[in-house]
């Protein structure tokens, strides 16, 4: 009669199971990292889209304030009183823009290339108005005269405008002597910003028939 004894266990199955568990754990951790990264990317894109939309809304208000034939003088000559929070939209459309006045034509390049450099603290070195006479950036009011529109609950949305010409009375397609009456085509450069992280610019051209028309 032959007697057989069971072989001693070498633990191979346990080793294989541990290796498989380690691999599965690494795959799970890697997948979680990927999901977290994608979530952050999606959130950043959402914030960027919201910021762009808010800044774009500010540009629309800046452009909207030049519409219509009323308040032509305020649309041609900078008036610091218009760059104040009291300058709200009106239901009758007789709105006034926040038209900035630069110290000289050289500052126009700064306005174009570095709108973020125009702040309330240094505006006296850029604008031809005193530091206490008006704002460099107007708060977004929306296109709602009741002042109920809010572009964003995250970003501080603001805007401003400037005449995109080298001289204060320059106009396009205006006959001789008609510029003094505000007749011709006038170009404007507008800035809109959402917080201090995103800035947008736009240009618009308005044709005015003059103060006497």
C-alpha positions as CSV (number, residue, x, y, z in Angstrom):
1,X,0.0,0.0,0.0
2,X,1.4,3.3,-1.1
3,X,0.9,6.4,1.1
4,X,0.8,9.8,-0.6
5,X,1.2,13.2,1.2
6,X,-0.2,16.5,-0.1
7,X,2.4,18.8,-1.6
8,X,3.3,21.9,0.3
9,X,1.6,25.1,-0.9
10,X,4.0,27.5,-2.7
11,X,1.6,30.5,-2.5
12,X,1.5,31.1,-6.3
13,X,-2.2,31.7,-6.4
14,X,-2.0,34.3,-3.6
15,X,0.9,36.0,-5.4
16,X,-1.0,36.2,-8.7
17,X,-4.1,37.5,-6.9
18,X,-2.1,40.2,-5.2
19,X,-0.5,41.2,-8.5
20,X,-3.9,41.4,-10.2
21,X,-5.3,43.4,-7.3
22,X,-2.3,45.8,-7.6
23,X,-2.9,46.3,-11.3
24,X,-6.6,46.9,-10.8
25,X,-5.9,49.4,-8.1
26,X,-3.4,51.3,-10.3
27,X,-5.9,51.3,-13.2
28,X,-8.6,52.7,-10.9
29,X,-6.4,55.4,-9.5
30,X,-5.3,56.4,-13.0
31,X,-8.9,56.5,-14.2
32,X,-9.8,58.7,-11.2
33,X,-7.0,61.1,-12.0
34,X,-8.2,61.3,-15.6
35,X,-11.7,62.0,-14.5
36,X,-10.6,64.7,-12.1
37,X,-8.4,66.3,-14.8
38,X,-11.3,66.3,-17.3
39,X,-13.6,67.8,-14.7
40,X,-11.2,70.7,-14.0
41,X,-10.7,71.3,-17.8
42,X,-14.5,71.4,-18.2
43,X,-14.9,73.8,-15.3
44,X,-12.2,76.1,-16.7
45,X,-13.8,76.1,-20.1
46,X,-17.2,76.9,-18.5
47,X,-15.7,79.8,-16.6
48,X,-13.9,81.0,-19.7
49,X,-17.1,80.9,-21.7
50,X,-19.0,82.7,-19.0
51,X,-16.3,85.4,-18.8
52,X,-16.3,85.9,-22.6
53,X,-20.1,86.1,-22.6
54,X,-20.0,88.7,-19.8
55,X,-17.4,90.8,-21.5
56,X,-19.2,90.6,-24.8
57,X,-22.4,91.8,-23.0
58,X,-20.4,94.8,-21.8
59,X,-19.4,95.6,-25.4
60,X,-23.0,95.4,-26.5
61,X,-23.9,98.0,-23.9
62,X,-21.0,100.3,-25.0
63,X,-22.2,100.1,-28.6
64,X,-25.8,100.4,-27.7
65,X,-25.3,103.8,-26.1
66,X,-24.2,105.3,-29.4
67,X,-27.5,104.3,-31.1
68,X,-30.0,106.9,-32.1
69,X,-29.7,110.6,-33.0
70,X,-30.1,112.1,-29.5
71,X,-27.3,113.5,-27.3
72,X,-25.1,113.9,-30.3
73,X,-22.7,116.2,-28.5
74,X,-22.1,113.6,-25.8
75,X,-21.3,111.1,-28.6
76,X,-18.7,113.3,-30.2
77,X,-17.1,115.1,-27.2
78,X,-16.0,113.4,-24.0
79,X,-17.9,114.4,-21.0
80,X,-16.7,113.2,-17.6
81,X,-20.2,113.5,-16.1
82,X,-21.3,110.7,-18.4
83,X,-18.7,108.3,-16.9
84,X,-20.6,108.0,-13.6
85,X,-22.9,105.4,-12.1
86,X,-25.8,107.9,-12.4
87,X,-25.6,107.5,-16.2
88,X,-28.3,104.8,-16.5
89,X,-30.1,103.5,-19.6
90,X,-33.4,105.2,-20.4
91,X,-36.5,103.7,-21.8
92,X,-36.8,106.4,-24.5
93,X,-33.4,105.5,-25.9
94,X,-31.8,108.9,-25.2
95,X,-28.7,107.4,-23.8
96,X,-25.2,108.8,-23.3
97,X,-21.9,106.8,-23.7
98,X,-19.0,106.9,-21.4
99,X,-16.7,108.4,-23.9
100,X,-13.1,108.8,-22.6
101,X,-10.7,111.5,-23.5
102,X,-7.0,110.6,-23.9
103,X,-4.3,113.0,-23.1
104,X,-2.8,112.6,-26.6
105,X,-2.9,110.3,-29.6
106,X,0.0,108.3,-28.3
107,X,-2.2,107.0,-25.5
108,X,-4.5,105.5,-28.1
109,X,-2.0,102.7,-28.6
110,X,-2.0,102.0,-24.9
111,X,-5.8,101.9,-25.0
112,X,-5.7,99.3,-27.8
113,X,-2.9,97.1,-26.7
114,X,-3.2,97.3,-22.9
115,X,-6.7,98.1,-21.7
116,X,-5.9,96.3,-18.5
117,X,-3.4,99.1,-17.7
118,X,-6.1,101.7,-17.6
119,X,-7.1,101.7,-13.9
120,X,-8.8,104.1,-11.6
121,X,-5.5,104.8,-9.9
122,X,-3.5,105.7,-13.0
123,X,-6.2,107.1,-15.2
124,X,-4.9,110.7,-14.7
125,X,-1.8,109.8,-16.6
126,X,-3.8,108.5,-19.6
127,X,-7.1,110.4,-19.7
128,X,-7.5,114.1,-20.3
129,X,-9.9,114.4,-17.4
130,X,-9.0,114.8,-13.7
131,X,-8.9,111.6,-11.6
132,X,-12.0,112.7,-9.7
133,X,-14.2,113.8,-12.6
134,X,-15.2,110.4,-13.9
135,X,-14.7,106.7,-14.0
136,X,-12.3,104.9,-16.3
137,X,-14.6,101.9,-16.4
138,X,-18.4,102.0,-16.3
139,X,-20.3,99.2,-14.5
140,X,-22.4,97.0,-16.7
141,X,-26.0,98.0,-16.7
142,X,-27.3,95.6,-19.3
143,X,-29.9,96.6,-21.9
144,X,-32.6,96.8,-19.2
145,X,-33.5,100.3,-18.2
146,X,-34.7,99.0,-14.8
147,X,-31.1,98.0,-14.1
148,X,-32.1,94.4,-13.3
149,X,-29.7,92.7,-15.8
150,X,-26.7,90.9,-14.4
151,X,-24.0,89.7,-16.8
152,X,-22.3,87.5,-14.2
153,X,-22.5,86.7,-10.5
154,X,-18.7,85.9,-10.5
155,X,-17.0,88.6,-12.5
156,X,-17.1,92.4,-12.2
157,X,-18.3,93.4,-15.7
158,X,-17.3,96.9,-16.9
159,X,-16.9,98.8,-20.2
160,X,-15.8,102.1,-21.7
161,X,-15.4,103.7,-25.2
162,X,-13.2,106.1,-27.0
163,X,-13.2,107.9,-30.4
164,X,-10.9,105.8,-32.7
165,X,-9.4,108.9,-34.4
166,X,-6.3,110.9,-33.9
167,X,-7.9,114.3,-33.5
168,X,-10.9,115.2,-31.4
169,X,-13.0,116.4,-34.4
170,X,-11.9,113.9,-37.1
171,X,-14.7,112.4,-39.1
172,X,-14.8,110.3,-42.3
173,X,-16.8,111.4,-45.4
174,X,-17.6,114.8,-44.0
175,X,-17.7,117.9,-46.2
176,X,-15.6,120.9,-45.3
177,X,-17.0,122.7,-42.4
178,X,-19.5,120.0,-41.6
179,X,-17.3,118.4,-38.9
180,X,-18.1,121.3,-36.6
181,X,-21.7,120.4,-36.8
182,X,-21.1,116.8,-36.0
183,X,-21.7,115.5,-39.5
184,X,-19.9,112.5,-40.9
185,X,-18.9,109.0,-40.1
186,X,-17.3,108.5,-36.7
187,X,-15.5,105.4,-35.4
188,X,-15.4,104.2,-31.9
189,X,-13.3,101.7,-30.0
190,X,-15.0,99.9,-27.1
191,X,-13.6,97.8,-24.2
192,X,-15.4,95.2,-22.2
193,X,-14.0,93.3,-19.3
194,X,-15.0,90.5,-17.0
195,X,-13.0,90.9,-13.8
196,X,-9.3,91.5,-14.3
197,X,-8.7,88.3,-16.3
198,X,-10.5,88.8,-19.7
199,X,-10.8,91.8,-22.0
200,X,-12.6,92.1,-25.3
201,X,-12.6,95.0,-27.8
202,X,-14.9,96.0,-30.6
203,X,-15.3,98.8,-33.1
204,X,-18.4,100.5,-34.4
205,X,-19.1,103.2,-36.9
206,X,-21.9,105.7,-36.7
207,X,-23.1,108.1,-39.4
208,X,-24.4,111.4,-37.9
209,X,-26.3,114.0,-39.9
210,X,-25.2,116.9,-37.6
211,X,-26.7,118.9,-34.9
212,X,-29.0,120.8,-37.2
213,X,-30.7,117.7,-38.6
